[in-house]
Amino acid sequence: MPTPPPRLDAVLALLNDGADVTKTLDLARAHVSEAEALTLATAMEMKCGTLTCIDLRDCNLSGRGVAALSKAAGKCVCLHTLRLCGNGLTLDGASSVAELVAEHQTLTKLELRYCRMESRACEVVCSAVGKSLSLEELNLSGNAISDSVAQALAGSIYSTISLLKLSLADTNLKNLICRSPASIPVGHLPVDKPLLNGVETLFENLKRSPLRELHLPFNVISTEMAASLGAVLSASSKLTTLNLHSCDLSDEAVLELARGIRSGPQRRDAMKLVGLDLSAVADRLQLPEKEGVTWNDHQQILDFFMQEILDRELGLTSRPDSQQSSRPGSRQKSRPDSRHTHAHTHSRTHARAHTHSLTHTSTCTYKL
């Protein structure tokens, strides 16, 4: 066996020191060969009662190395965080991780970003999530979410009691084509009953999940998908953070999300939409200039957007002028041409229905 690199050598020394009370194993970005991984796994078992965090990000691990380390991590009875981002999770490695997730009693955070998992490996991990009684955060960003993976994740979302944060950034998440009746196996749903595809099922099950944060950056979110997310926001009493950074949302998609927020159980609480530049939306929707209002103030934009623009889009009855004039930042002042401005804005809203990229990275907190 080749001599371990200095950093790995120091970590092994700490792990093998019987008197040491090491709680964190940090080897992030240290290249670890398969042979070294097997040695490291043995040393980790020496500290199975004390290790609480294992960080193996970007260690160039794959195959048996990941499997051995995952099994060793499963024996760490106090483990709460496992980071395997940037390594190659084959089916063997994914199966070991899945076993850890399903059986471990203290694991709360699992990070598997960009692990190059194939569909079957990702399905195995996702299926195990629903069996965990402790996992609160799951990060699968950078792994392609196929229809079968989305279905497996949807099943876990439906049954989980602990998962609070789910990250699916850059996962090629999109509206997948529904399976045709001919592809339905005998003994399953009748052929005349339509089936939801994986993404639709996932969003449907989110309505009843304890999830509080959903992160979907760098995915293409169509208007239809935004409508599904809006339905989640409308039904869920838990979800308060939705990250849509760089999701190429059209104005119609933003309206669908606003519809869900407005009618949802969280509308009177703080709702965070991350990555949406409402000032750009306000500009495209031709919000009229108002004295005392600065349209780069996200709270004021949302107040006006939700109360007037969305009211007209949904065909709701406008509020009395006395209420409209009391918006945050506005002054009590008569405007003889306000009807003309509102009508003009309404007509321009429909005429300007087109797709725009909303890639602003700021976080906006909206109180509805």
N, C-alpha and C positions, 0 to 999 in steps of 0.2 A: 504494500500500500504506500503511495507517495506521501511525503511529509505534508501535513495539512498547512494551509496558508496561515500566517500569524494570527489573523482575527479568529478564524475557526479554532485554531489551537488554544487560544485564550478562553474561548467559550467552552470548549471541551474540558479545560482545566477547572473552570468554575463549576460545571455540571458534575464533574467527578469528585469535587471536594465535598466530603461528607458533612462538614460543618457549615458549608455555605447555605444561605437561605435565598438564593436567587429566585426572583419571581418573574422576571422578564427575560426571554431569550430573543435577542435581536441580532439577526443575521441578514437583514435586508440588504439586497444588492451584493451579497457575497456569493461568488460562484461556488457551488458545492457539487462535487461529482457524486455518482451513484454510490461508490464505495464509501465516500465520506458521509453521505447521507445515512447509510446503514450504521456507521460508527456513531454518528450524532443521535440517531434514534435510540441506540442502546444507552447512551449517556443521558438522554432525556428521561428515560425510565427511572434513572437514579434520583431524579428530582420530581417524580410524579406527584408528590404531595405538596409541592411548593409552587410550581410554575403556574402562573395565571395568564400570561400573555406570550404567544409564540409568533414572532414576525419573521417570515421566510419569503418576503416579497423579492421578486426578480433574482432568484438564486439559481436560475437555469436548471431547475429540477424537473424530472419527468419520470415516467414509468415506475420502477420499483422503488426509487428514492422517495417519491411523493407518497406512495402507498405505505412504506415503512414509517415515515415521519408522521403520517396521519394516524396510523395505529398507535404509535408511541404517544401522540398528543391525546388520543382517546383515553389513555391511562392516567393522564394528569387530572386528578379529581377536582382541582380548584380552577381549571382553565376556564376563562371567560372570553378570550379573544384569540382567533386564529387567522392569520393573514398568509395566503398562498398566492397572492396576485403575481401575474407575469410568469408563472411556471406552466409546464405542460401537464394538464390533467388527462391522462388516458382513462379508459374505463376502469382499470384496476385502481388507480389513484382516486378516481371519483367514487368508486364503491367504498373505499376506506373512509373517505370524507363523509359519505352518506351514512355509514354506520356510526361514525362519531356523532353526527348531528342528531340522529334518531335516538341514540342511547345516552348521550352525555346529559348530565343534570345541571351543569352550571354554565355551559357555553351560551353566551349572549350575542356574540358578534362574529360573523364569518365573512371574510373578504376573498372573492374569487375572480377579481377583475382580470380580463385578458388572459385567461388560462387556456385558451385554444381548445376548449372542450368540444368534442363532436356531439351530435344531437343525442345519442344514446347516453353518453356520460353525463350530459347536462340534465337529462330526464331523471337519471338515478338520484342526483343531488336534490333536484327540485321535489321529487316524490318524498324524500326523507324529511323535508322541512315541515310538512304537516304533522309529523310524528313527534317533533320536538316540543318539550314543555317549557323551554327556557330561551330559545333563540329569539332575539329581538331585532337584530339587524342582519340583512342579507344583501350582499353586493355581487351581482352577476354582470356588471357592466363589461362591455367589450366582447361578450360571448354571443354568437348568433342564436337568437331565440326562434326556433322553428315552430311550426304549428303544434307538433307533438310535445315540445318542451313547454310551450305556453299552456297546453292542456294539463300537463303534469303540475306545473306551478299553480294553475288555477285550482286544481284539486287540493293542493296544500293550503292555498290561501283560504279556501272554504272551511278547512278543518282546523287551522292553526288558532291557538288561543294566546300566543305570545308575540308574534311578529309585529313590530311597530314601524319598521323602516325598510323599504325595498328600493334598491337602485338597479335600474335597467338602462343605463346610458349606453348609447352606441351599440345597440343589440339588434339592429335591423328590424326593429319592431314596426309592423305595418299591418294593414288589413289584408290578411291572407284569404285566398279564395276558399269559400265554404266547400266542404266535401260533397260530392254528388251522391245522390241516393244509391247509385250502383256500387259505391265503395263502402257502404255500410255492411259490416259482417252480419251473417244470419244470426238471429236471436237477439239483436240489438234493437235500437229504436226503429219503429215502423218507417218505411221509406217515404211516406207522405208527410212525415214530421220533420221540419227543417232543423238542421244542426247548426249550432254556433261554432265559428272557427275558434282557434286557440286564444287569440287576442280578445275576441268578444266575450268568451267564457271567463277569461281572466278579469276583465273589467266588470263583468256581471257579478263575479264572486267577491270583488273588492267592496261591493255595497254592504256586505254583511261581515266584513273582516275587521279586526281591531287596528288595522294599519293607520298610522298617523302621518307618515311621510312617504310620498311616491316620487322618485326621481327618474325622469325620462329624457335627459338631455341628448342632443345629437341623434334623434330619431325623426323620421318624417311623420308628422301627425296631420292626417287629413282632416277635412271637416267632419267626416263620418266618425272618425276616431275621437275627435274633440267632442262630438255629441255624446259618445259613449262615456267619455270622461266627465262630461257635464252631468250625465245621469248618475254617475258615481258620487259627484259632489252634492247632487240633489238628495241622494238617499243616505249617504254615510254620515253618521254623527261623530266619527272619529277623525277622518282625514282632514288635516288642516294645512298641510304643506304639499304643494305640487310644483315640481321643478321641470320646466319646459324650455330650458335654455337651448337655443339653436335648433328649434324644432320646425322652422318654416311654417308658422301658423298664419293662415289667411285671416282677414278681418272677420269673415263668417265663422271661422273656428273660434276666434276670441269671443264672439257673441254667444256661441254655444256654451263655452266655459262660463261666461258671465251669467247666462241663464241658469246654469246649475248652481252657481254660488248664490245667486239671488233667492232661489227657491229652496235651498238646502237648509238643514238643521243648524249649520255653522254660520249662517249669514249674519248673525248678530255678534259673532266672536271674531277674533283675529284670524284671517285667512291669508296665508302666504302663497303668492304666485311668484315663483322665481324665474327670471329670464325673460319676462314679458315687458317690453318697452311700451307702456300705454301712452307715453307722450307721442310716439310715432303713430299709434292707432288714432289718437285724438286728432293729429294733424290730417290723416287721411280721411277721417270722418267729418272733417270740416267743422270742428267745434267752434262756435262763435266766440269772438274776442269778448272778454268780460273784464270790466274794471276791477282791479284788486285781485285778479286770479292769475297766477303764474302756472302755465300748463306743464312745466317740468316738475311740479309738485305732484307726486304720484297719488297721494291721498285725495287731493282736490280733483285730479283727473278722474279717479275712480268714482268719487261722489257724483260728479256731473255725468259721467259715462253711464253709471248704473241707474241713476234717477231719471235721466232724460233720453239719452240715445237708446238705451235698452228698452225703456218704456215704449218708445215709438216703434222699435223693431218688433216687439211682442204685441203691439196693438193695445197696450194698456192705457187706461184713462190717465190723462195728464193730471198732475197735482195742481191745486189752486196756485195762482200767481203769488200769493202771500208766502207759500211754502217754497216755491221755486226761487224766490228772491232771497231766501235765507240760507242758501248754500254756503259752505265754508269758503271764506275768502271773498265772497261777493258783498256788494253794498245794496242797501235799500234804495233803488233808483229805478224810475220808470223808463221803459225803452219802447217808444212807439212802434219801432220796426221789428220787435221781437218775434211776432207771429210770422212775418215774412222770413226772418232769419231761420226760425225753427222749421218752417215748411221747406225752405231751400235746403237746409241741412238734411232733412229726411229724404228728399229726392236724391240728393247727391250720395247719401249712404248706400242706396241700392245701385246707383250707377257706378259706384266705385268698388263693387264687389270683385276683388281679384286677390291673387295670392301674393303675399309679401313675407319676407323673412324678418322675424322679430328676434334679433340675436343680442339684445341688451343683457348684460350679465348682472345687473343689480337685482337686489331682493326687494320686493314691494310688499308691505304689510297693509292689508286692507281691512277696515272695520265696516261691516255691512249692516 
